[in-house]
Amino acid sequence: MLIAIVACEIGFWVVLAAGLLARYGFRRRRLGGALLLAVPLVDLVLLVLTAVDLRSGAEPDVTHGLAALYLGFSVAFGHDLVRWADVRVAHRFAGGPAPQGPPPSGTVARAQKEWRDFGLAVVGTALAAAVLAGLALATAPGVDDGPLLGLLPKLGVVLVIWLLGWPVWESVRTWNARQPEQVSGR
């Protein structure tokens, strides 16, 4: 299963690079767009391979759980990742505008970005949890699905850490940075 995850990760980047190469290197925008739209198919391949492995009697382990996490977060953050790469390649090879970095820390824009990213993390976690539950159902009869379902509480812990470490932290920094403005404005 680990080989399938690594192969799909490599496949993700190969399809992404092929789409960008077709779009900007060969000036075939439609072909490039089609290849970029095919990037999620790599995730589907991983899901099918994982389900087949479990259905054939494999004991669920952390690699099956990693496949679910990869799928959930790839779907949630995949569009942003493709857009991130597209902007940079367009700038470098097609005269596109320079990519913008993240907003500065302590600003409203940065806090909004962190809350948006956290929302995507919630979506990715929900998808990963649904895939984990589906994979638990797909295990062969009599096989312990505990290793898959045991990852669910860990996903919650990761979300809480993400919540406190990024959107809440940035919101507090933004609020603290704005306090002197509000005091001096009175």
C-alpha positions in Angstrom: 0.0 0.0 0.0 2.9 2.3 0.8 4.1 1.9 -2.8 0.7 2.8 -4.1 0.6 6.0 -2.0 4.1 7.0 -3.2 3.2 6.1 -6.8 0.1 8.2 -6.6 1.9 11.1 -5.1 4.5 10.9 -7.9 1.6 10.5 -10.4 -0.1 13.7 -9.0 3.0 15.8 -9.6 3.7 14.2 -13.0 0.1 14.9 -14.2 0.3 18.4 -12.8 3.7 19.0 -14.5 2.4 17.6 -17.8 -0.6 19.9 -17.6 1.5 22.9 -17.0 4.0 21.9 -19.7 1.2 21.4 -22.2 -0.3 24.7 -21.3 2.8 26.9 -21.2 5.6 24.9 -22.9 3.6 23.7 -25.9 1.0 26.5 -25.9 -1.8 23.9 -25.9 -4.1 25.5 -23.4 -7.0 23.1 -23.8 -4.8 20.0 -23.5 -3.1 21.5 -20.5 -6.5 22.3 -18.9 -7.7 18.8 -19.5 -4.6 17.4 -17.9 -5.0 19.7 -14.9 -8.6 18.6 -14.5 -7.3 15.0 -14.6 -5.2 15.5 -11.5 -8.0 14.3 -9.1 -8.1 11.0 -11.1 -4.9 10.1 -9.4 -6.7 10.3 -6.1 -9.5 8.1 -7.4 -6.9 5.5 -8.4 -5.5 5.5 -4.9 -8.9 5.1 -3.4 -9.7 2.1 -5.6 -6.4 0.5 -4.9 -6.9 0.9 -1.2 -10.4 -0.5 -1.3 -9.4 -3.5 -3.4 -6.5 -4.2 -1.0 -8.8 -4.2 2.0 -11.5 -6.1 0.3 -9.0 -8.8 -0.7 -8.3 -9.5 3.0 -5.4 -7.2 3.8 -5.2 -6.2 7.4 -5.9 -2.5 7.8 -2.9 -0.5 8.9 -1.6 3.0 9.0 -0.8 3.0 5.2 -4.5 2.5 4.5 -5.3 5.4 6.8 -2.6 7.5 5.0 -4.4 6.8 1.7 -7.6 8.2 3.2 -5.9 11.3 4.6 -4.0 11.9 1.3 -7.3 11.7 -0.6 -9.2 14.0 1.7 -6.6 16.7 1.8 -5.7 16.4 -1.8 -9.4 17.0 -2.7 -9.7 19.9 -0.3 -6.4 21.6 -1.1 -5.8 20.3 -4.6 -7.5 23.2 -6.5 -5.4 25.7 -4.5 -2.2 23.7 -5.2 -2.9 23.6 -8.9 -3.7 27.4 -8.9 -0.5 28.1 -6.9 1.7 26.1 -9.4 -0.2 27.6 -12.4 0.5 31.2 -11.4 4.1 30.5 -10.8 4.7 28.7 -14.1 2.6 31.4 -16.0 4.8 34.1 -14.5 8.1 32.3 -15.2 7.3 31.0 -18.8 4.4 33.0 -20.1 4.8 36.6 -18.9 2.0 36.3 -16.3 1.8 38.5 -13.3 4.2 37.9 -10.4 2.7 35.6 -7.8 1.7 37.2 -4.6 3.0 35.9 -1.3 0.8 35.4 1.7 -0.5 38.5 3.5 1.7 39.8 6.3 1.1 38.3 9.7 -1.0 40.4 12.1 -3.3 41.7 9.3 -6.9 41.1 8.7 -6.1 39.6 5.3 -3.8 37.1 6.9 -6.3 36.1 9.5 -8.9 35.6 6.8 -6.5 33.5 4.8 -5.8 31.3 7.9 -9.6 30.9 8.5 -10.1 29.9 4.9 -7.3 27.4 5.0 -8.7 26.0 8.3 -12.1 25.6 6.5 -10.4 23.6 3.8 -8.7 21.5 6.5 -12.1 20.8 8.0 -13.4 19.8 4.6 -10.3 17.6 4.0 -10.7 16.0 7.5 -14.4 15.3 6.8 -13.6 13.7 3.5 -10.8 11.7 5.1 -13.1 10.6 7.9 -15.8 9.6 5.3 -13.2 7.6 3.3 -11.9 5.9 6.5 -15.4 4.9 7.4 -16.0 3.7 3.9 -12.8 1.7 3.9 -13.7 0.2 7.2 -16.9 -1.0 5.6 -14.9 -2.3 2.6 -12.7 -4.5 4.8 -13.1 -8.2 4.3 -15.5 -9.9 6.7 -13.9 -10.8 10.0 -11.0 -8.3 9.6 -10.5 -5.8 12.4 -11.2 -2.3 11.1 -10.0 -0.7 14.4 -6.8 0.7 12.9 -8.8 2.7 10.4 -11.4 4.0 12.8 -8.8 4.6 15.4 -7.5 7.4 13.2 -10.7 9.5 13.6 -9.9 10.9 17.1 -6.4 11.8 15.9 -7.9 13.8 13.0 -9.8 15.8 15.6 -6.6 16.5 17.6 -4.9 17.7 14.4 -7.8 20.0 13.6 -7.7 21.5 17.1 -4.0 22.1 16.9 -4.5 23.7 13.4 -7.3 25.9 14.8 -5.3 27.2 17.7 -2.0 27.4 15.9 -3.1 29.3 12.9 -6.5 31.0 12.6 -7.0 31.7 16.3 -3.3 32.8 16.7 -3.5 35.1 13.6 -6.8 36.5 14.8 -5.4 37.3 18.2 -2.3 38.9 16.6 -4.5 41.0 14.3 -6.7 42.1 17.2 -3.6 43.0 19.2 -2.1 44.9 16.3 -5.3 46.9 15.9 -5.7 47.8 19.6 -3.3 50.8 19.5 -5.2 52.2 16.5 -8.5 52.0 18.4 -7.0 53.6 21.5 -5.3 56.5 19.7 -8.4 57.1 17.6 -10.6 58.0 20.6 
